[in-house]
């Protein structure tokens, strides 16, 4: 009985212990389920679908779409950048006009003419027609010398010119007077730009390098420019000399340019070493006539360019020179394949007097023996035999003359009086005596 009682007690103990173990397991199992339920709720609340195959697929598709859109955006940006840097082709024609200057810019729908050749020729007009030019946005005369504004009046008269820029310095020559008359007659816009001025002509940026003001120094105060087309820069200084180049350097303006036109037709008065180093051109171009009496380009300048390592071209050797650019790079083509042959002026005095002879601005009177008919003033003109006040004024109105023989176009001067003028020997045209 006691043994039986013990067995019952033992069995009850086992039952109780077994029940407690089951309860503990059930409790653990419940905690884990509750934890999983909480995690699932948290995942649902946070939008975590890592365990949902459809959600994963949606997420991957969304990622692919976002990546695709990002790639398209990058491609569009690259295309936009390419379009922004791509400019219409611009042609810069350094026209062969002998011992003179004329440069034509043509790009997109724009045309710009920088200087207009010599007064006693029509080569600029003919060249403009050959390029089918009908309209010119800006025509510039860097200074009033007749080898720079020589055909500007004809340009204004024969083409639609929107605006003319000049330095503001004046001249007594017939060439200069005719330009002013053409501007007035055609009611052409007129401006006198100054250092620091910046103009945008289409995609061409035109920065004025000189002068800041004028004082009557015609050549020295030539209009000078930096022309920028995209990343390609051009510099022109007219007949400015080394002192003016130094002022441009001192202005703090960035003068770095790929292409430099040598100042004053390649004269030793210009393109100083300091200026050349500041511009640091890859290509140098000058405009001069073959076998000109001034010896342009001068040996010193040619040597300086060669030592610097820039490519040198000249209209006397290569004819018309054209630079073509898209704003990123440029190419140079020439009309002829000649050799540059530097020279020397016949004398330093002749070199210094070039401006007077070329510009017809003042009498070429050497020891009182020569009066330049195309530039002498009223009083000086009357030193010539048979020339009084009325005839002097008529000569001024009719000039320039090609030769002394053309004086027969003046009222009252016939063959006999022309012979007297020649015999006197003080009247001259371009430095050559009658």
LOVEX-609973 format. One record per residue (C-alpha): residue number from 1; x, y, z. Coordinates in steps of 0.001 Angstrom, whole numbers, padded with zeros to 6 digits. Example, Ala and Ser with C-alpha at 12.3 -4.5 7.8 and 13.67 -1.06 7.14 Angstrom:
<finus>
finu n=1; x=012300; y=-004500; z=007800
finu n=2; x=013670; y=-001060; z=007140
</finus>
This chain:
<finus>
finu n=1; x=000000; y=000000; z=000000
finu n=2; x=002817; y=002341; z=000958
finu n=3; x=004701; y=001349; z=-002155
finu n=4; x=001624; y=001971; z=-004211
finu n=5; x=001194; y=005359; z=-002566
finu n=6; x=004771; y=006242; z=-003362
finu n=7; x=004214; y=005235; z=-006969
finu n=8; x=001201; y=007492; z=-007182
finu n=9; x=003125; y=010374; z=-005624
finu n=10; x=006046; y=009783; z=-008031
finu n=11; x=003739; y=009664; z=-010998
finu n=12; x=002069; y=012890; z=-009924
finu n=13; x=005518; y=014539; z=-009611
finu n=14; x=006447; y=013431; z=-013119
finu n=15; x=003151; y=014770; z=-014431
finu n=16; x=003657; y=018131; z=-012793
finu n=17; x=007229; y=018386; z=-014088
finu n=18; x=006147; y=017396; z=-017577
finu n=19; x=003409; y=020002; z=-017581
finu n=20; x=005806; y=022719; z=-016458
finu n=21; x=008250; y=021829; z=-019279
finu n=22; x=005499; y=022004; z=-021870
finu n=23; x=004345; y=025322; z=-020565
finu n=24; x=007879; y=026678; z=-020712
finu n=25; x=008324; y=025485; z=-024289
finu n=26; x=004970; y=026938; z=-025232
finu n=27; x=005983; y=030190; z=-023618
finu n=28; x=009243; y=030339; z=-025551
finu n=29; x=007449; y=029449; z=-028741
finu n=30; x=004965; y=032254; z=-028148
finu n=31; x=007682; y=034817; z=-027461
finu n=32; x=009421; y=033914; z=-030709
finu n=33; x=006178; y=034173; z=-032682
finu n=34; x=005381; y=037498; z=-031080
finu n=35; x=008889; y=038654; z=-031970
finu n=36; x=008451; y=037546; z=-035559
finu n=37; x=005061; y=039230; z=-035709
finu n=38; x=006589; y=042452; z=-034360
finu n=39; x=009445; y=042274; z=-036884
finu n=40; x=006944; y=041673; z=-039701
finu n=41; x=004892; y=044621; z=-038515
finu n=42; x=007992; y=046769; z=-038333
finu n=43; x=009035; y=045642; z=-041799
finu n=44; x=005614; y=046434; z=-043178
finu n=45; x=005651; y=049802; z=-041411
finu n=46; x=009126; y=050595; z=-042797
finu n=47; x=008292; y=049278; z=-046245
finu n=48; x=010929; y=046554; z=-046044
finu n=49; x=010006; y=044075; z=-048775
finu n=50; x=013263; y=042172; z=-048862
finu n=51; x=011463; y=038957; z=-048190
finu n=52; x=008763; y=039669; z=-050821
finu n=53; x=009806; y=038459; z=-054315
finu n=54; x=007336; y=040767; z=-056081
finu n=55; x=008524; y=043714; z=-054006
finu n=56; x=012132; y=042856; z=-054817
finu n=57; x=011300; y=042725; z=-058533
finu n=58; x=009458; y=046073; z=-058341
finu n=59; x=012373; y=047548; z=-056506
finu n=60; x=014884; y=046301; z=-059096
finu n=61; x=012753; y=047646; z=-061961
finu n=62; x=012514; y=051006; z=-060239
finu n=63; x=016291; y=051028; z=-059777
finu n=64; x=016861; y=050170; z=-063416
finu n=65; x=014511; y=052958; z=-064465
finu n=66; x=016271; y=055461; z=-062212
finu n=67; x=019646; y=054368; z=-063543
finu n=68; x=018395; y=054662; z=-067101
finu n=69; x=017040; y=058149; z=-066463
finu n=70; x=020363; y=059146; z=-064896
finu n=71; x=022250; y=057841; z=-067939
finu n=72; x=019954; y=059747; z=-070297
finu n=73; x=020472; y=062894; z=-068262
finu n=74; x=024254; y=062501; z=-068473
finu n=75; x=024071; y=061891; z=-072233
finu n=76; x=021854; y=064950; z=-072638
finu n=77; x=024316; y=067055; z=-070640
finu n=78; x=027221; y=065860; z=-072752
finu n=79; x=025253; y=066600; z=-075913
finu n=80; x=024365; y=070070; z=-074601
finu n=81; x=028002; y=070737; z=-073707
finu n=82; x=029070; y=069666; z=-077199
finu n=83; x=026473; y=071886; z=-078808
finu n=84; x=027527; y=074814; z=-076628
finu n=85; x=031160; y=074482; z=-077660
finu n=86; x=030421; y=073961; z=-081348
finu n=87; x=030316; y=077254; z=-083269
finu n=88; x=029591; y=077928; z=-086940
finu n=89; x=032754; y=078076; z=-089014
finu n=90; x=034435; y=081473; z=-089070
finu n=91; x=036773; y=082553; z=-091876
finu n=92; x=039297; y=085320; z=-091304
finu n=93; x=040705; y=086598; z=-094605
finu n=94; x=043958; y=088551; z=-094433
finu n=95; x=043462; y=090076; z=-097863
finu n=96; x=046469; y=090659; z=-100118
finu n=97; x=046199; y=094426; z=-100659
finu n=98; x=049869; y=095253; z=-101205
finu n=99; x=051456; y=097759; z=-098839
finu n=100; x=048194; y=098229; z=-096940
finu n=101; x=045821; y=096416; z=-094573
finu n=102; x=042418; y=094757; z=-094891
finu n=103; x=041014; y=091798; z=-092939
finu n=104; x=037587; y=090259; z=-093503
finu n=105; x=035707; y=088216; z=-090865
finu n=106; x=032837; y=086020; z=-092058
finu n=107; x=030846; y=083777; z=-089676
finu n=108; x=027253; y=082651; z=-089360
finu n=109; x=025287; y=085613; z=-090751
finu n=110; x=027860; y=088222; z=-089719
finu n=111; x=030532; y=090119; z=-091635
finu n=112; x=033173; y=092437; z=-090183
finu n=113; x=035828; y=094390; z=-092110
finu n=114; x=038966; y=095581; z=-090324
finu n=115; x=040668; y=098285; z=-092444
finu n=116; x=040012; y=098790; z=-096142
finu n=117; x=043240; y=098798; z=-098149
finu n=118; x=044932; y=101664; z=-099984
finu n=119; x=043222; y=104695; z=-101501
finu n=120; x=044554; y=104199; z=-105038
finu n=121; x=043130; y=100730; z=-105634
finu n=122; x=039872; y=098744; z=-105749
finu n=123; x=041217; y=095391; z=-104566
finu n=124; x=039193; y=095371; z=-101323
finu n=125; x=035966; y=096104; z=-103198
finu n=126; x=036729; y=093372; z=-105726
finu n=127; x=037520; y=090863; z=-103007
finu n=128; x=034298; y=091597; z=-101115
finu n=129; x=032320; y=091013; z=-104302
finu n=130; x=034217; y=087765; z=-104926
finu n=131; x=033075; y=086541; z=-101497
finu n=132; x=029459; y=087491; z=-102262
finu n=133; x=029415; y=090053; z=-099479
finu n=134; x=026384; y=092343; z=-099595
finu n=135; x=026098; y=093517; z=-096010
finu n=136; x=028742; y=094428; z=-093407
finu n=137; x=027847; y=094635; z=-089735
finu n=138; x=030905; y=096649; z=-088697
finu n=139; x=033583; y=098311; z=-090845
finu n=140; x=036614; y=099485; z=-088863
finu n=141; x=039317; y=101979; z=-089745
finu n=142; x=042100; y=101470; z=-087202
finu n=143; x=043472; y=104950; z=-088003
finu n=144; x=043008; y=107520; z=-090790
finu n=145; x=046089; y=106642; z=-092878
finu n=146; x=045167; y=106142; z=-096516
finu n=147; x=046617; y=102616; z=-096543
finu n=148; x=044091; y=101593; z=-093881
finu n=149; x=040914; y=103542; z=-094710
finu n=150; x=041736; y=103914; z=-098403
finu n=151; x=038633; y=102253; z=-099840
finu n=152; x=036347; y=102653; z=-096841
finu n=153; x=034254; y=105299; z=-098591
finu n=154; x=033695; y=102904; z=-101512
finu n=155; x=032793; y=100124; z=-099088
finu n=156; x=030171; y=102325; z=-097458
finu n=157; x=028805; y=103417; z=-100825
finu n=158; x=028640; y=099952; z=-102399
finu n=159; x=027664; y=097733; z=-099468
finu n=160; x=025098; y=097945; z=-096699
finu n=161; x=027257; y=098920; z=-093724
finu n=162; x=025493; y=099034; z=-090356
finu n=163; x=028238; y=100730; z=-088362
finu n=164; x=031694; y=102298; z=-088781
finu n=165; x=034312; y=102419; z=-086015
finu n=166; x=037256; y=104812; z=-086121
finu n=167; x=039809; y=106077; z=-083621
finu n=168; x=038599; y=109669; z=-083663
finu n=169; x=041927; y=111061; z=-084839
finu n=170; x=041507; y=113184; z=-087957
finu n=171; x=043389; y=113857; z=-091173
finu n=172; x=043482; y=116615; z=-093778
finu n=173; x=043586; y=114098; z=-096617
finu n=174; x=040931; y=113750; z=-099286
finu n=175; x=040679; y=110069; z=-098412
finu n=176; x=039621; y=110836; z=-094851
finu n=177; x=037203; y=113554; z=-096002
finu n=178; x=035517; y=111170; z=-098457
finu n=179; x=035031; y=108563; z=-095715
finu n=180; x=033294; y=111097; z=-093492
finu n=181; x=031128; y=112228; z=-096402
finu n=182; x=030137; y=108626; z=-097164
finu n=183; x=029222; y=108013; z=-093502
finu n=184; x=027107; y=111158; z=-093484
finu n=185; x=025446; y=110517; z=-096846
finu n=186; x=024486; y=106925; z=-095958
finu n=187; x=023608; y=107836; z=-092363
finu n=188; x=025816; y=104976; z=-091232
finu n=189; x=026159; y=104340; z=-087500
finu n=190; x=029434; y=105671; z=-086094
finu n=191; x=031439; y=104896; z=-082939
finu n=192; x=034868; y=105622; z=-081464
finu n=193; x=035581; y=102666; z=-079144
finu n=194; x=038044; y=102941; z=-076277
finu n=195; x=040259; y=100645; z=-074218
finu n=196; x=038167; y=098334; z=-072050
finu n=197; x=035095; y=098368; z=-074282
finu n=198; x=033739; y=094906; z=-075105
finu n=199; x=031302; y=094150; z=-077932
finu n=200; x=029548; y=090917; z=-078885
finu n=201; x=028971; y=090482; z=-082598
finu n=202; x=027148; y=087186; z=-082744
finu n=203; x=029539; y=084654; z=-081216
finu n=204; x=032556; y=086912; z=-081784
finu n=205; x=033693; y=088884; z=-078750
finu n=206; x=035542; y=092081; z=-079613
finu n=207; x=037651; y=093590; z=-076834
finu n=208; x=039239; y=097013; z=-077366
finu n=209; x=042887; y=097038; z=-076271
finu n=210; x=043806; y=100599; z=-077281
finu n=211; x=043626; y=103606; z=-077081
finu n=212; x=042198; y=104855; z=-073794
finu n=213; x=042180; y=108393; z=-075213
finu n=214; x=043548; y=110225; z=-078270
finu n=215; x=045911; y=113157; z=-078692
finu n=216; x=046455; y=113320; z=-082445
finu n=217; x=049145; y=110620; z=-082655
finu n=218; x=047508; y=108975; z=-085640
finu n=219; x=049521; y=105777; z=-086025
finu n=220; x=050456; y=105268; z=-082401
finu n=221; x=046835; y=105595; z=-081340
finu n=222; x=045544; y=102992; z=-083782
finu n=223; x=042537; y=101022; z=-082618
finu n=224; x=043768; y=097665; z=-081311
finu n=225; x=041580; y=094623; z=-080662
finu n=226; x=041459; y=091136; z=-079234
finu n=227; x=038893; y=089116; z=-081199
finu n=228; x=037751; y=085910; z=-079469
finu n=229; x=035760; y=083177; z=-081196
finu n=230; x=035178; y=080374; z=-078733
finu n=231; x=038632; y=079358; z=-077542
finu n=232; x=040524; y=080889; z=-080492
finu n=233; x=041829; y=084450; z=-080096
finu n=234; x=043174; y=086964; z=-082620
finu n=235; x=045021; y=090235; z=-081929
finu n=236; x=045285; y=093273; z=-084220
finu n=237; x=047168; y=096470; z=-083356
finu n=238; x=047090; y=098526; z=-086569
finu n=239; x=050238; y=100663; z=-086742
finu n=240; x=050715; y=100928; z=-082969
finu n=241; x=054344; y=100851; z=-081839
finu n=242; x=056239; y=099211; z=-078978
finu n=243; x=055420; y=101975; z=-076466
finu n=244; x=051713; y=101433; z=-077068
finu n=245; x=052183; y=097664; z=-076877
finu n=246; x=053706; y=098192; z=-073431
finu n=247; x=050626; y=100168; z=-072383
finu n=248; x=048452; y=097264; z=-073480
finu n=249; x=050569; y=094939; z=-071347
finu n=250; x=050339; y=097350; z=-068414
finu n=251; x=046540; y=097452; z=-068646
finu n=252; x=046384; y=093956; z=-067152
finu n=253; x=044280; y=092623; z=-070014
finu n=254; x=044810; y=088984; z=-070945
finu n=255; x=046640; y=089292; z=-074274
finu n=256; x=047195; y=085594; z=-074867
finu n=257; x=046121; y=084712; z=-078411
finu n=258; x=046647; y=081992; z=-080994
finu n=259; x=046988; y=084385; z=-083947
finu n=260; x=048775; y=087763; z=-083991
finu n=261; x=048854; y=090245; z=-086824
finu n=262; x=052245; y=091936; z=-086718
finu n=263; x=051968; y=095642; z=-086029
finu n=264; x=052804; y=098243; z=-088703
finu n=265; x=053215; y=095717; z=-091560
finu n=266; x=056037; y=093889; z=-089784
finu n=267; x=058049; y=097022; z=-089013
finu n=268; x=060795; y=097025; z=-086388
finu n=269; x=058845; y=099793; z=-084642
finu n=270; x=056337; y=097180; z=-083449
finu n=271; x=056002; y=093586; z=-082180
finu n=272; x=058447; y=094050; z=-079317
finu n=273; x=059860; y=091015; z=-077562
finu n=274; x=057827; y=091799; z=-074432
finu n=275; x=054598; y=092043; z=-076425
finu n=276; x=055346; y=088862; z=-078342
finu n=277; x=055941; y=086990; z=-075099
finu n=278; x=052726; y=088377; z=-073608
finu n=279; x=050608; y=087364; z=-076602
finu n=280; x=052454; y=084060; z=-077052
finu n=281; x=051029; y=083403; z=-080540
finu n=282; x=051200; y=080125; z=-082403
finu n=283; x=050774; y=081946; z=-085727
finu n=284; x=051936; y=085413; z=-086827
finu n=285; x=050675; y=087163; z=-089976
finu n=286; x=051663; y=090471; z=-091560
finu n=287; x=050347; y=092480; z=-094518
finu n=288; x=052920; y=094082; z=-096825
finu n=289; x=053598; y=094674; z=-100491
finu n=290; x=056213; y=092773; z=-102473
finu n=291; x=059564; y=094583; z=-102605
finu n=292; x=058091; y=097554; z=-100737
finu n=293; x=060362; y=100548; z=-100208
finu n=294; x=060125; y=100248; z=-096418
finu n=295; x=061710; y=096808; z=-096277
finu n=296; x=058730; y=095232; z=-094508
finu n=297; x=058881; y=092871; z=-092810
finu n=298; x=062087; y=093900; z=-091086
finu n=299; x=064769; y=091323; z=-090388
finu n=300; x=064673; y=091950; z=-086627
finu n=301; x=060992; y=091087; z=-086458
finu n=302; x=061299; y=087974; z=-088616
finu n=303; x=064172; y=086746; z=-086446
finu n=304; x=062158; y=087439; z=-083309
finu n=305; x=059195; y=085412; z=-084580
finu n=306; x=061426; y=082518; z=-085629
finu n=307; x=063207; y=082489; z=-082272
finu n=308; x=059868; y=082439; z=-080514
finu n=309; x=058758; y=079455; z=-082606
finu n=310; x=055556; y=080842; z=-084133
finu n=311; x=054595; y=080093; z=-087737
finu n=312; x=055007; y=083210; z=-089898
finu n=313; x=052912; y=084148; z=-092937
finu n=314; x=052899; y=087330; z=-095042
finu n=315; x=050688; y=088572; z=-097845
finu n=316; x=053759; y=089559; z=-099883
finu n=317; x=054901; y=085921; z=-099920
finu n=318; x=051667; y=083963; z=-099512
finu n=319; x=048991; y=086163; z=-101079
finu n=320; x=045676; y=086228; z=-099273
finu n=321; x=045884; y=084192; z=-096065
finu n=322; x=042795; y=082590; z=-094527
finu n=323; x=042356; y=081291; z=-090995
finu n=324; x=039366; y=078967; z=-090521
finu n=325; x=038098; y=078091; z=-087051
finu n=326; x=035168; y=076452; z=-085275
finu n=327; x=036102; y=078058; z=-081985
finu n=328; x=038007; y=074964; z=-080824
finu n=329; x=040829; y=074685; z=-083364
finu n=330; x=041971; y=076524; z=-086486
finu n=331; x=043649; y=075962; z=-089838
finu n=332; x=045709; y=078313; z=-092011
finu n=333; x=045527; y=078225; z=-095806
finu n=334; x=047372; y=080452; z=-098264
finu n=335; x=046776; y=081520; z=-101838
finu n=336; x=050444; y=081272; z=-102780
finu n=337; x=053499; y=079376; z=-101530
finu n=338; x=056233; y=082004; z=-101551
finu n=339; x=059219; y=082633; z=-099325
finu n=340; x=059385; y=085444; z=-096803
finu n=341; x=062257; y=087760; z=-097639
finu n=342; x=062884; y=090371; z=-094950
finu n=343; x=064298; y=093714; z=-096004
finu n=344; x=065545; y=097031; z=-094706
finu n=345; x=064189; y=100510; z=-095349
finu n=346; x=066280; y=102640; z=-097675
finu n=347; x=066877; y=104912; z=-094695
finu n=348; x=065668; y=105380; z=-091134
finu n=349; x=064233; y=108740; z=-092188
finu n=350; x=062153; y=107053; z=-094872
finu n=351; x=060837; y=104588; z=-092329
finu n=352; x=059859; y=107359; z=-089942
finu n=353; x=058178; y=109303; z=-092749
finu n=354; x=056171; y=106329; z=-093984
finu n=355; x=053053; y=107418; z=-092162
finu n=356; x=053050; y=110829; z=-093845
finu n=357; x=053543; y=109378; z=-097319
finu n=358; x=051003; y=106606; z=-096885
finu n=359; x=048370; y=108729; z=-095186
finu n=360; x=048619; y=111774; z=-097466
finu n=361; x=048309; y=113620; z=-094201
finu n=362; x=051001; y=116286; z=-094394
finu n=363; x=053338; y=117723; z=-097041
finu n=364; x=056289; y=115565; z=-098033
finu n=365; x=058660; y=118535; z=-098274
finu n=366; x=062338; y=117651; z=-098197
finu n=367; x=064377; y=120858; z=-097771
finu n=368; x=061542; y=122737; z=-099493
finu n=369; x=062033; y=120794; z=-102738
finu n=370; x=058889; y=118645; z=-102791
finu n=371; x=055285; y=119479; z=-102025
finu n=372; x=053013; y=116441; z=-101764
finu n=373; x=050003; y=117420; z=-103879
finu n=374; x=047783; y=114798; z=-102260
finu n=375; x=048323; y=116093; z=-098738
finu n=376; x=049592; y=119682; z=-098743
finu n=377; x=047499; y=122359; z=-097074
finu n=378; x=046139; y=125431; z=-098848
finu n=379; x=049070; y=127691; z=-098023
finu n=380; x=051768; y=125203; z=-098981
finu n=381; x=049992; y=124273; z=-102212
finu n=382; x=050258; y=127869; z=-103426
finu n=383; x=054049; y=127587; z=-103554
finu n=384; x=053531; y=125587; z=-106753
finu n=385; x=053547; y=127713; z=-109882
finu n=386; x=050108; y=128636; z=-111307
finu n=387; x=048389; y=127497; z=-108087
finu n=388; x=046439; y=130214; z=-106314
finu n=389; x=043821; y=129981; z=-103546
finu n=390; x=040993; y=128856; z=-105851
finu n=391; x=043048; y=126201; z=-107638
finu n=392; x=044531; y=125036; z=-104337
finu n=393; x=041027; y=124476; z=-102996
finu n=394; x=039984; y=122659; z=-106166
finu n=395; x=043039; y=120392; z=-105918
finu n=396; x=042115; y=119561; z=-102313
finu n=397; x=038558; y=118786; z=-103426
finu n=398; x=039673; y=116553; z=-106301
finu n=399; x=042560; y=114677; z=-104728
finu n=400; x=043962; y=112123; z=-104482
finu n=401; x=045682; y=112191; z=-107873
finu n=402; x=047415; y=109216; z=-109443
finu n=403; x=050127; y=111358; z=-111044
finu n=404; x=051126; y=114970; z=-111620
finu n=405; x=049603; y=114702; z=-115117
finu n=406; x=046164; y=114474; z=-113465
finu n=407; x=046485; y=118146; z=-112481
finu n=408; x=045099; y=118933; z=-115944
finu n=409; x=041728; y=118053; z=-114385
finu n=410; x=041990; y=121272; z=-112393
finu n=411; x=040342; y=124317; z=-113967
finu n=412; x=042859; y=126533; z=-115748
finu n=413; x=045706; y=124001; z=-115803
finu n=414; x=046386; y=122865; z=-119347
finu n=415; x=049395; y=121178; z=-120976
finu n=416; x=051461; y=124381; z=-121000
finu n=417; x=050931; y=125138; z=-117305
finu n=418; x=051463; y=121481; z=-116454
finu n=419; x=054863; y=121711; z=-118191
finu n=420; x=055675; y=124750; z=-116041
finu n=421; x=054729; y=122841; z=-112897
finu n=422; x=056948; y=119935; z=-113916
finu n=423; x=059798; y=122258; z=-114778
finu n=424; x=059554; y=123942; z=-111371
finu n=425; x=060055; y=120482; z=-109889
finu n=426; x=058603; y=120996; z=-106393
finu n=427; x=055229; y=119261; z=-106872
finu n=428; x=055193; y=115522; z=-106185
finu n=429; x=052836; y=112577; z=-105842
finu n=430; x=053748; y=109909; z=-103278
finu n=431; x=057228; y=111333; z=-102859
finu n=432; x=058034; y=111327; z=-106581
finu n=433; x=058798; y=114745; z=-108002
finu n=434; x=057006; y=116141; z=-111033
</finus>
